[in-house]
Amino acid sequence: MSWNGRLDHIHICAKGADAMTELREAKLVAGQGIEGDRYFLGTGTYSDKPAPDRQVTLIESETLEALARDHNMELTPVESRRNLTVTGVPLNHLVGKRFRVGDVVLYGGRLNTPCKYLDDLLGKKLFKLLLNRSGLNCEIVEGGVIRPGDLVEWIE
């Protein structure tokens, strides 16, 4: 598998349904999540259903571009409610794989399933448009600090 990816945006929020905040850097803690984020704090919408792969979520910028181009539906990185927006990273191929974002190592746990919650929160009909392209839920294997512009690389 050969590709070169980049981290574009980092977003967190303190509890479910709160507005997401963009960060210039974030500390990812192995086995816990992103410091200050709802799933790190246990205040996320799905925190009552804990799973290791809810520690950090990613979405491809290419998905957001395709929604605008193919469906005239704008979804910004902050509106996606995913923690990390990446470019050039084939997220669907990283289920069950380890990969690096800067110095942090993530494990792709499962594809994110779109939910009606996002439709209701944004007032946009995204559910069907995001099937099989709603992002990747990950576990943090090795923590550290990440910043937009960091390389995203598959670990062989």
VMD Tcl script that builds the backbone (N, CA, C; Angstrom):
set m [mol new atoms 468]
animate dup $m
set s [atomselect $m all]
$s set {name element resname resid chain x y z} {
  {N N MET 1 A 0.865 -1.172 0.000}
  {CA C MET 1 A 0.000 0.000 0.000}
  {C C MET 1 A 0.904 1.224 0.000}
  {N N SER 2 A 0.779 2.039 -1.038}
  {CA C SER 2 A 1.643 3.207 -1.135}
  {C C SER 2 A 0.810 4.470 -1.333}
  {N N TRP 3 A 0.917 5.392 -0.385}
  {CA C TRP 3 A 0.230 6.668 -0.464}
  {C C TRP 3 A 0.914 7.641 0.479}
  {N N ASN 4 A 0.702 8.901 0.232}
  {CA C ASN 4 A 1.241 9.952 1.089}
  {C C ASN 4 A 0.088 10.830 1.540}
  {N N GLY 5 A -0.142 10.869 2.838}
  {CA C GLY 5 A -1.253 11.648 3.357}
  {C C GLY 5 A -0.790 12.790 4.240}
  {N N ARG 6 A -1.761 13.661 4.553}
  {CA C ARG 6 A -1.471 14.852 5.354}
  {C C ARG 6 A -2.656 15.137 6.277}
  {N N LEU 7 A -2.340 15.566 7.480}
  {CA C LEU 7 A -3.356 16.016 8.423}
  {C C LEU 7 A -3.680 17.481 8.115}
  {N N ASP 8 A -4.963 17.771 7.876}
  {CA C ASP 8 A -5.370 19.137 7.528}
  {C C ASP 8 A -5.994 19.899 8.701}
  {N N HIS 9 A -6.864 19.219 9.453}
  {CA C HIS 9 A -7.607 19.893 10.523}
  {C C HIS 9 A -7.719 18.986 11.739}
  {N N ILE 10 A -7.764 19.621 12.922}
  {CA C ILE 10 A -8.003 18.932 14.193}
  {C C ILE 10 A -9.190 19.623 14.858}
  {N N HIS 11 A -10.193 18.840 15.267}
  {CA C HIS 11 A -11.363 19.401 15.946}
  {C C HIS 11 A -11.709 18.578 17.179}
  {N N ILE 12 A -12.134 19.270 18.224}
  {CA C ILE 12 A -12.634 18.604 19.430}
  {C C ILE 12 A -13.842 19.390 19.942}
  {N N CYS 13 A -14.577 18.777 20.852}
  {CA C CYS 13 A -15.586 19.506 21.622}
  {C C CYS 13 A -15.697 18.839 22.985}
  {N N ALA 14 A -16.111 19.614 23.981}
  {CA C ALA 14 A -16.111 19.146 25.368}
  {C C ALA 14 A -17.249 18.180 25.691}
  {N N LYS 15 A -18.373 18.284 24.963}
  {CA C LYS 15 A -19.452 17.323 25.187}
  {C C LYS 15 A -20.318 17.215 23.934}
  {N N GLY 16 A -21.058 16.089 23.850}
  {CA C GLY 16 A -21.895 15.838 22.688}
  {C C GLY 16 A -22.786 17.022 22.356}
  {N N ALA 17 A -22.937 17.309 21.074}
  {CA C ALA 17 A -23.767 18.381 20.516}
  {C C ALA 17 A -23.163 19.774 20.684}
  {N N ASP 18 A -22.093 19.938 21.477}
  {CA C ASP 18 A -21.412 21.230 21.543}
  {C C ASP 18 A -20.763 21.525 20.197}
  {N N ALA 19 A -20.523 22.802 19.934}
  {CA C ALA 19 A -19.809 23.186 18.714}
  {C C ALA 19 A -18.376 22.655 18.779}
  {N N MET 20 A -17.876 22.202 17.645}
  {CA C MET 20 A -16.502 21.715 17.548}
  {C C MET 20 A -15.569 22.930 17.487}
  {N N THR 21 A -14.394 22.771 18.083}
  {CA C THR 21 A -13.368 23.811 18.095}
  {C C THR 21 A -12.163 23.312 17.313}
  {N N GLU 22 A -11.609 24.167 16.444}
  {CA C GLU 22 A -10.414 23.788 15.691}
  {C C GLU 22 A -9.180 24.093 16.525}
  {N N LEU 23 A -8.235 23.147 16.512}
  {CA C LEU 23 A -6.995 23.295 17.280}
  {C C LEU 23 A -5.789 23.403 16.351}
  {N N ARG 24 A -4.766 24.115 16.816}
  {CA C ARG 24 A -3.490 24.194 16.089}
  {C C ARG 24 A -2.594 23.016 16.434}
  {N N GLU 25 A -2.874 22.391 17.581}
  {CA C GLU 25 A -2.189 21.163 17.963}
  {C C GLU 25 A -3.048 20.457 18.990}
  {N N ALA 26 A -2.848 19.162 19.104}
  {CA C ALA 26 A -3.623 18.380 20.067}
  {C C ALA 26 A -2.740 17.299 20.658}
  {N N LYS 27 A -3.012 16.989 21.929}
  {CA C LYS 27 A -2.309 15.891 22.588}
  {C C LYS 27 A -3.223 14.669 22.590}
  {N N LEU 28 A -2.743 13.605 21.941}
  {CA C LEU 28 A -3.469 12.345 21.907}
  {C C LEU 28 A -2.866 11.421 22.951}
  {N N VAL 29 A -3.719 10.852 23.791}
  {CA C VAL 29 A -3.286 10.005 24.892}
  {C C VAL 29 A -3.652 8.560 24.575}
  {N N ALA 30 A -2.638 7.688 24.545}
  {CA C ALA 30 A -2.859 6.273 24.218}
  {C C ALA 30 A -3.926 5.674 25.120}
  {N N GLY 31 A -4.861 4.964 24.498}
  {CA C GLY 31 A -5.906 4.274 25.231}
  {C C GLY 31 A -6.993 5.166 25.789}
  {N N GLN 32 A -6.916 6.487 25.531}
  {CA C GLN 32 A -7.909 7.396 26.124}
  {C C GLN 32 A -8.599 8.317 25.125}
  {N N GLY 33 A -7.840 9.037 24.311}
  {CA C GLY 33 A -8.443 9.972 23.370}
  {C C GLY 33 A -7.640 11.246 23.263}
  {N N ILE 34 A -8.285 12.279 22.734}
  {CA C ILE 34 A -7.656 13.582 22.554}
  {C C ILE 34 A -7.972 14.423 23.788}
  {N N GLU 35 A -6.954 14.959 24.427}
  {CA C GLU 35 A -7.176 15.786 25.621}
  {C C GLU 35 A -8.196 16.876 25.319}
  {N N GLY 36 A -9.213 16.974 26.165}
  {CA C GLY 36 A -10.240 17.993 26.009}
  {C C GLY 36 A -11.431 17.573 25.171}
  {N N ASP 37 A -11.333 16.439 24.459}
  {CA C ASP 37 A -12.442 16.008 23.608}
  {C C ASP 37 A -13.490 15.243 24.413}
  {N N ARG 38 A -14.696 15.214 23.911}
  {CA C ARG 38 A -15.831 14.590 24.578}
  {C C ARG 38 A -15.613 13.119 24.911}
  {N N TYR 39 A -14.922 12.375 24.053}
  {CA C TYR 39 A -14.722 10.952 24.341}
  {C C TYR 39 A -13.560 10.721 25.308}
  {N N PHE 40 A -12.637 11.640 25.369}
  {CA C PHE 40 A -11.587 11.616 26.393}
  {C C PHE 40 A -12.225 11.901 27.753}
  {N N LEU 41 A -13.164 12.843 27.776}
  {CA C LEU 41 A -13.815 13.285 29.010}
  {C C LEU 41 A -14.991 12.399 29.426}
  {N N GLY 42 A -15.452 11.519 28.511}
  {CA C GLY 42 A -16.605 10.667 28.818}
  {C C GLY 42 A -17.931 11.392 28.702}
  {N N THR 43 A -17.973 12.492 27.916}
  {CA C THR 43 A -19.186 13.291 27.784}
  {C C THR 43 A -19.731 13.300 26.355}
  {N N GLY 44 A -19.300 12.347 25.529}
  {CA C GLY 44 A -19.768 12.270 24.148}
  {C C GLY 44 A -21.140 11.625 24.061}
  {N N THR 45 A -21.791 11.831 22.924}
  {CA C THR 45 A -23.117 11.269 22.699}
  {C C THR 45 A -23.128 9.758 22.911}
  {N N TYR 46 A -22.061 9.078 22.520}
  {CA C TYR 46 A -22.003 7.618 22.637}
  {C C TYR 46 A -21.067 7.145 23.755}
  {N N SER 47 A -20.735 8.031 24.690}
  {CA C SER 47 A -19.825 7.649 25.779}
  {C C SER 47 A -20.396 6.545 26.670}
  {N N ASP 48 A -21.725 6.388 26.651}
  {CA C ASP 48 A -22.337 5.318 27.446}
  {C C ASP 48 A -22.173 3.950 26.785}
  {N N LYS 49 A -21.601 3.943 25.573}
  {CA C LYS 49 A -21.295 2.697 24.856}
  {C C LYS 49 A -19.803 2.706 24.527}
  {N N PRO 50 A -18.955 2.574 25.556}
  {CA C PRO 50 A -17.511 2.724 25.331}
  {C C PRO 50 A -16.941 1.668 24.380}
  {N N ALA 51 A -16.002 2.106 23.575}
  {CA C ALA 51 A -15.283 1.219 22.653}
  {C C ALA 51 A -13.914 1.833 22.416}
  {N N PRO 52 A -12.864 1.001 22.354}
  {CA C PRO 52 A -11.511 1.545 22.146}
  {C C PRO 52 A -11.395 2.395 20.885}
  {N N ASP 53 A -12.170 2.050 19.842}
  {CA C ASP 53 A -12.035 2.794 18.591}
  {C C ASP 53 A -12.861 4.085 18.557}
  {N N ARG 54 A -13.331 4.537 19.704}
  {CA C ARG 54 A -13.994 5.846 19.767}
  {C C ARG 54 A -13.026 6.923 20.268}
  {N N GLN 55 A -11.743 6.613 20.331}
  {CA C GLN 55 A -10.767 7.556 20.885}
  {C C GLN 55 A -10.477 8.718 19.942}
  {N N VAL 56 A -10.519 8.471 18.643}
  {CA C VAL 56 A -10.289 9.525 17.651}
  {C C VAL 56 A -10.969 9.096 16.346}
  {N N THR 57 A -11.586 10.070 15.663}
  {CA C THR 57 A -12.260 9.782 14.396}
  {C C THR 57 A -11.633 10.613 13.289}
  {N N LEU 58 A -11.591 10.028 12.087}
  {CA C LEU 58 A -10.997 10.701 10.930}
  {C C LEU 58 A -11.988 10.727 9.785}
  {N N ILE 59 A -11.860 11.722 8.914}
  {CA C ILE 59 A -12.616 11.785 7.669}
  {C C ILE 59 A -11.686 12.316 6.582}
  {N N GLU 60 A -11.937 11.886 5.348}
  {CA C GLU 60 A -11.125 12.311 4.198}
  {C C GLU 60 A -11.651 13.635 3.650}
  {N N SER 61 A -10.759 14.561 3.377}
  {CA C SER 61 A -11.162 15.815 2.736}
  {C C SER 61 A -11.777 15.525 1.367}
  {N N GLU 62 A -11.332 14.438 0.739}
  {CA C GLU 62 A -11.874 14.058 -0.572}
  {C C GLU 62 A -13.374 13.738 -0.490}
  {N N THR 63 A -13.814 13.205 0.643}
  {CA C THR 63 A -15.241 12.935 0.840}
  {C C THR 63 A -16.022 14.248 0.872}
  {N N LEU 64 A -15.489 15.220 1.597}
  {CA C LEU 64 A -16.156 16.518 1.688}
  {C C LEU 64 A -16.217 17.190 0.315}
  {N N GLU 65 A -15.139 17.073 -0.455}
  {CA C GLU 65 A -15.106 17.635 -1.808}
  {C C GLU 65 A -16.113 16.935 -2.714}
  {N N ALA 66 A -16.234 15.617 -2.601}
  {CA C ALA 66 A -17.172 14.848 -3.427}
  {C C ALA 66 A -18.624 15.205 -3.104}
  {N N LEU 67 A -18.927 15.434 -1.834}
  {CA C LEU 67 A -20.292 15.838 -1.467}
  {C C LEU 67 A -20.670 17.145 -2.161}
  {N N ALA 68 A -19.750 18.098 -2.167}
  {CA C ALA 68 A -20.000 19.391 -2.812}
  {C C ALA 68 A -20.108 19.227 -4.324}
  {N N ARG 69 A -19.181 18.482 -4.903}
  {CA C ARG 69 A -19.118 18.329 -6.356}
  {C C ARG 69 A -20.288 17.492 -6.900}
  {N N ASP 70 A -20.552 16.350 -6.262}
  {CA C ASP 70 A -21.510 15.393 -6.815}
  {C C ASP 70 A -22.940 15.578 -6.319}
  {N N HIS 71 A -23.103 16.219 -5.162}
  {CA C HIS 71 A -24.440 16.308 -4.560}
  {C C HIS 71 A -24.821 17.732 -4.154}
  {N N ASN 72 A -23.968 18.704 -4.495}
  {CA C ASN 72 A -24.223 20.098 -4.146}
  {C C ASN 72 A -24.529 20.258 -2.647}
  {N N MET 73 A -23.810 19.465 -1.840}
  {CA C MET 73 A -24.014 19.458 -0.387}
  {C C MET 73 A -22.706 19.861 0.281}
  {N N GLU 74 A -22.676 21.027 0.900}
  {CA C GLU 74 A -21.464 21.459 1.582}
  {C C GLU 74 A -21.427 20.901 2.997}
  {N N LEU 75 A -20.319 20.247 3.312}
  {CA C LEU 75 A -20.046 19.761 4.662}
  {C C LEU 75 A -18.611 20.163 4.961}
  {N N THR 76 A -18.434 21.090 5.875}
  {CA C THR 76 A -17.094 21.569 6.211}
  {C C THR 76 A -16.435 20.584 7.185}
  {N N PRO 77 A -15.118 20.644 7.317}
  {CA C PRO 77 A -14.446 19.763 8.282}
  {C C PRO 77 A -15.021 19.888 9.695}
  {N N VAL 78 A -15.314 21.097 10.141}
  {CA C VAL 78 A -15.857 21.265 11.487}
  {C C VAL 78 A -17.259 20.667 11.588}
  {N N GLU 79 A -18.059 20.783 10.532}
  {CA C GLU 79 A -19.419 20.218 10.541}
  {C C GLU 79 A -19.419 18.695 10.531}
  {N N SER 80 A -18.364 18.080 10.003}
  {CA C SER 80 A -18.318 16.617 9.931}
  {C C SER 80 A -18.295 15.984 11.316}
  {N N ARG 81 A -17.892 16.758 12.316}
  {CA C ARG 81 A -17.786 16.314 13.709}
  {C C ARG 81 A -16.754 15.203 13.897}
  {N N ARG 82 A -15.853 15.034 12.943}
  {CA C ARG 82 A -14.741 14.108 13.092}
  {C C ARG 82 A -13.575 14.892 13.682}
  {N N ASN 83 A -12.716 14.189 14.417}
  {CA C ASN 83 A -11.590 14.864 15.064}
  {C C ASN 83 A -10.524 15.307 14.078}
  {N N LEU 84 A -10.219 14.454 13.104}
  {CA C LEU 84 A -9.120 14.743 12.183}
  {C C LEU 84 A -9.616 14.684 10.746}
  {N N THR 85 A -9.289 15.710 9.974}
  {CA C THR 85 A -9.573 15.711 8.544}
  {C C THR 85 A -8.240 15.526 7.840}
  {N N VAL 86 A -8.180 14.532 6.948}
  {CA C VAL 86 A -6.937 14.173 6.267}
  {C C VAL 86 A -7.123 14.214 4.760}
  {N N THR 87 A -6.019 14.378 4.054}
  {CA C THR 87 A -6.015 14.365 2.591}
  {C C THR 87 A -5.037 13.294 2.129}
  {N N GLY 88 A -5.435 12.535 1.108}
  {CA C GLY 88 A -4.548 11.525 0.526}
  {C C GLY 88 A -4.415 10.262 1.353}
  {N N VAL 89 A -5.394 9.993 2.214}
  {CA C VAL 89 A -5.344 8.824 3.103}
  {C C VAL 89 A -6.556 7.935 2.818}
  {N N PRO 90 A -6.338 6.700 2.349}
  {CA C PRO 90 A -7.452 5.800 2.027}
  {C C PRO 90 A -8.019 5.142 3.293}
  {N N LEU 91 A -8.861 5.875 4.006}
  {CA C LEU 91 A -9.333 5.421 5.315}
  {C C LEU 91 A -10.022 4.059 5.276}
  {N N ASN 92 A -10.801 3.776 4.241}
  {CA C ASN 92 A -11.508 2.487 4.181}
  {C C ASN 92 A -10.541 1.313 4.157}
  {N N HIS 93 A -9.316 1.530 3.714}
  {CA C HIS 93 A -8.315 0.455 3.633}
  {C C HIS 93 A -7.512 0.311 4.925}
  {N N LEU 94 A -7.783 1.151 5.913}
  {CA C LEU 94 A -6.992 1.126 7.142}
  {C C LEU 94 A -7.695 0.426 8.307}
  {N N VAL 95 A -8.837 -0.193 8.048}
  {CA C VAL 95 A -9.497 -0.988 9.090}
  {C C VAL 95 A -8.580 -2.167 9.417}
  {N N GLY 96 A -8.283 -2.352 10.703}
  {CA C GLY 96 A -7.406 -3.435 11.129}
  {C C GLY 96 A -5.930 -3.171 10.912}
  {N N LYS 97 A -5.577 -1.932 10.574}
  {CA C LYS 97 A -4.177 -1.575 10.291}
  {C C LYS 97 A -3.708 -0.466 11.235}
  {N N ARG 98 A -2.399 -0.453 11.453}
  {CA C ARG 98 A -1.770 0.638 12.199}
  {C C ARG 98 A -1.236 1.657 11.205}
  {N N PHE 99 A -1.339 2.921 11.587}
  {CA C PHE 99 A -0.778 3.990 10.760}
  {C C PHE 99 A -0.368 5.143 11.663}
  {N N ARG 100 A 0.439 6.011 11.108}
  {CA C ARG 100 A 1.040 7.089 11.877}
  {C C ARG 100 A 0.490 8.440 11.414}
  {N N VAL 101 A 0.170 9.298 12.385}
  {CA C VAL 101 A -0.155 10.703 12.138}
  {C C VAL 101 A 0.896 11.480 12.911}
  {N N GLY 102 A 1.854 12.071 12.206}
  {CA C GLY 102 A 2.991 12.678 12.897}
  {C C GLY 102 A 3.690 11.587 13.696}
  {N N ASP 103 A 3.864 11.800 15.006}
  {CA C ASP 103 A 4.518 10.804 15.863}
  {C C ASP 103 A 3.529 9.856 16.540}
  {N N VAL 104 A 2.254 10.064 16.328}
  {CA C VAL 104 A 1.206 9.268 16.973}
  {C C VAL 104 A 0.895 8.034 16.132}
  {N N VAL 105 A 0.675 6.891 16.790}
  {CA C VAL 105 A 0.288 5.671 16.082}
  {C C VAL 105 A -1.173 5.367 16.401}
  {N N LEU 106 A -1.956 5.208 15.335}
  {CA C LEU 106 A -3.372 4.879 15.461}
  {C C LEU 106 A -3.637 3.483 14.900}
  {N N TYR 107 A -4.698 2.859 15.400}
  {CA C TYR 107 A -5.166 1.572 14.880}
  {C C TYR 107 A -6.582 1.785 14.360}
  {N N GLY 108 A -6.780 1.491 13.077}
  {CA C GLY 108 A -8.096 1.642 12.459}
  {C C GLY 108 A -9.038 0.559 12.935}
  {N N GLY 109 A -9.957 0.909 13.825}
  {CA C GLY 109 A -10.855 -0.075 14.414}
  {C C GLY 109 A -12.001 -0.469 13.515}
  {N N ARG 110 A -12.748 0.514 13.019}
  {CA C ARG 110 A -13.898 0.226 12.161}
  {C C ARG 110 A -14.298 1.478 11.405}
  {N N LEU 111 A -14.982 1.269 10.288}
  {CA C LEU 111 A -15.499 2.404 9.547}
  {C C LEU 111 A -16.580 3.081 10.374}
  {N N ASN 112 A -16.615 4.387 10.314}
  {CA C ASN 112 A -17.635 5.142 11.019}
  {C C ASN 112 A -18.955 4.951 10.283}
  {N N THR 113 A -20.017 4.752 11.035}
  {CA C THR 113 A -21.345 4.597 10.457}
  {C C THR 113 A -22.061 5.938 10.542}
  {N N PRO 114 A -22.559 6.435 9.412}
  {CA C PRO 114 A -23.287 7.702 9.499}
  {C C PRO 114 A -24.534 7.518 10.364}
  {N N CYS 115 A -24.991 8.601 10.957}
  {CA C CYS 115 A -26.183 8.506 11.797}
  {C C CYS 115 A -27.094 9.703 11.545}
  {N N LYS 116 A -28.343 9.526 11.846}
  {CA C LYS 116 A -29.338 10.594 11.667}
  {C C LYS 116 A -29.053 11.768 12.598}
  {N N TYR 117 A -28.275 11.512 13.661}
  {CA C TYR 117 A -27.913 12.559 14.614}
  {C C TYR 117 A -27.266 13.742 13.891}
  {N N LEU 118 A -26.335 13.454 12.971}
  {CA C LEU 118 A -25.655 14.522 12.231}
  {C C LEU 118 A -26.658 15.280 11.359}
  {N N ASP 119 A -27.575 14.554 10.707}
  {CA C ASP 119 A -28.619 15.193 9.897}
  {C C ASP 119 A -29.426 16.168 10.749}
  {N N ASP 120 A -29.843 15.697 11.939}
  {CA C ASP 120 A -30.676 16.521 12.821}
  {C C ASP 120 A -29.894 17.724 13.339}
  {N N LEU 121 A -28.634 17.504 13.710}
  {CA C LEU 121 A -27.809 18.569 14.271}
  {C C LEU 121 A -27.547 19.678 13.252}
  {N N LEU 122 A -27.302 19.285 11.986}
  {CA C LEU 122 A -26.943 20.252 10.947}
  {C C LEU 122 A -28.118 20.691 10.079}
  {N N GLY 123 A -29.216 19.932 10.142}
  {CA C GLY 123 A -30.342 20.235 9.259}
  {C C GLY 123 A -30.015 19.946 7.802}
  {N N LYS 124 A -29.156 18.939 7.579}
  {CA C LYS 124 A -28.771 18.533 6.219}
  {C C LYS 124 A -29.019 17.039 6.078}
  {N N LYS 125 A -29.412 16.599 4.893}
  {CA C LYS 125 A -29.665 15.178 4.632}
  {C C LYS 125 A -28.370 14.523 4.133}
  {N N LEU 126 A -27.573 14.034 5.090}
  {CA C LEU 126 A -26.253 13.486 4.776}
  {C C LEU 126 A -26.177 11.969 4.921}
  {N N PHE 127 A -27.112 11.380 5.648}
  {CA C PHE 127 A -27.024 9.977 6.030}
  {C C PHE 127 A -26.682 9.065 4.843}
  {N N LYS 128 A -27.498 9.065 3.799}
  {CA C LYS 128 A -27.264 8.175 2.647}
  {C C LYS 128 A -25.998 8.565 1.887}
  {N N LEU 129 A -25.711 9.868 1.830}
  {CA C LEU 129 A -24.536 10.339 1.091}
  {C C LEU 129 A -23.232 9.906 1.752}
  {N N LEU 130 A -23.267 9.644 3.069}
  {CA C LEU 130 A -22.040 9.289 3.790}
  {C C LEU 130 A -21.879 7.782 4.002}
  {N N LEU 131 A -22.803 6.978 3.491}
  {CA C LEU 131 A -22.649 5.526 3.627}
  {C C LEU 131 A -21.324 5.091 3.015}
  {N N ASN 132 A -20.553 4.316 3.757}
  {CA C ASN 132 A -19.239 3.794 3.346}
  {C C ASN 132 A -18.168 4.865 3.136}
  {N N ARG 133 A -18.447 6.091 3.552}
  {CA C ARG 133 A -17.439 7.151 3.426}
  {C C ARG 133 A -17.551 8.163 4.556}
  {N N SER 134 A -18.019 7.684 5.699}
  {CA C SER 134 A -18.239 8.558 6.848}
  {C C SER 134 A -17.012 8.672 7.746}
  {N N GLY 135 A -15.920 7.998 7.371}
  {CA C GLY 135 A -14.692 8.130 8.140}
  {C C GLY 135 A -14.281 6.849 8.835}
  {N N LEU 136 A -13.303 6.972 9.718}
  {CA C LEU 136 A -12.696 5.833 10.393}
  {C C LEU 136 A -12.598 6.120 11.881}
  {N N ASN 137 A -13.042 5.158 12.683}
  {CA C ASN 137 A -12.927 5.247 14.139}
  {C C ASN 137 A -11.653 4.523 14.552}
  {N N CYS 138 A -10.850 5.174 15.385}
  {CA C CYS 138 A -9.533 4.631 15.709}
  {C C CYS 138 A -9.253 4.583 17.207}
  {N N GLU 139 A -8.312 3.708 17.526}
  {CA C GLU 139 A -7.740 3.601 18.856}
  {C C GLU 139 A -6.357 4.247 18.807}
  {N N ILE 140 A -5.990 4.939 19.874}
  {CA C ILE 140 A -4.662 5.555 19.949}
  {C C ILE 140 A -3.718 4.542 20.590}
  {N N VAL 141 A -2.745 4.061 19.813}
  {CA C VAL 141 A -1.798 3.048 20.279}
  {C C VAL 141 A -0.600 3.705 20.957}
  {N N GLU 142 A -0.053 4.729 20.315}
  {CA C GLU 142 A 1.063 5.514 20.879}
  {C C GLU 142 A 0.682 6.978 20.789}
  {N N GLY 143 A 0.632 7.637 21.942}
  {CA C GLY 143 A 0.207 9.026 21.990}
  {C C GLY 143 A 1.302 10.010 21.628}
  {N N GLY 144 A 0.940 11.269 21.628}
  {CA C GLY 144 A 1.869 12.346 21.321}
  {C C GLY 144 A 1.105 13.572 20.876}
  {N N VAL 145 A 1.833 14.562 20.390}
  {CA C VAL 145 A 1.231 15.814 19.932}
  {C C VAL 145 A 1.208 15.821 18.409}
  {N N ILE 146 A 0.063 16.210 17.849}
  {CA C ILE 146 A -0.072 16.318 16.392}
  {C C ILE 146 A -0.444 17.745 16.021}
  {N N ARG 147 A -0.118 18.109 14.777}
  {CA C ARG 147 A -0.412 19.445 14.261}
  {C C ARG 147 A -0.824 19.341 12.797}
  {N N PRO 148 A -1.706 20.236 12.323}
  {CA C PRO 148 A -2.008 20.252 10.894}
  {C C PRO 148 A -0.710 20.341 10.087}
  {N N GLY 149 A -0.664 19.615 8.989}
  {CA C GLY 149 A 0.540 19.549 8.167}
  {C C GLY 149 A 1.346 18.299 8.431}
  {N N ASP 150 A 1.080 17.611 9.571}
  {CA C ASP 150 A 1.794 16.358 9.856}
  {C C ASP 150 A 1.514 15.326 8.764}
  {N N LEU 151 A 2.530 14.505 8.488}
  {CA C LEU 151 A 2.369 13.410 7.527}
  {C C LEU 151 A 1.530 12.306 8.133}
  {N N VAL 152 A 0.763 11.636 7.276}
  {CA C VAL 152 A -0.003 10.452 7.664}
  {C C VAL 152 A 0.560 9.309 6.819}
  {N N GLU 153 A 1.026 8.249 7.497}
  {CA C GLU 153 A 1.714 7.151 6.797}
  {C C GLU 153 A 1.252 5.802 7.321}
  {N N TRP 154 A 1.129 4.850 6.424}
  {CA C TRP 154 A 0.823 3.475 6.786}
  {C C TRP 154 A 2.070 2.849 7.395}
  {N N ILE 155 A 1.899 2.053 8.438}
  {CA C ILE 155 A 3.017 1.333 9.058}
  {C C ILE 155 A 2.966 -0.097 8.549}
  {N N GLU 156 A 4.026 -0.542 7.912}
  {CA C GLU 156 A 4.039 -1.924 7.380}
  {C C GLU 156 A 4.208 -2.932 8.487}
}
mol reanalyze $m
mol bondsrecalc $m
mol representation Tube
mol addrep $m
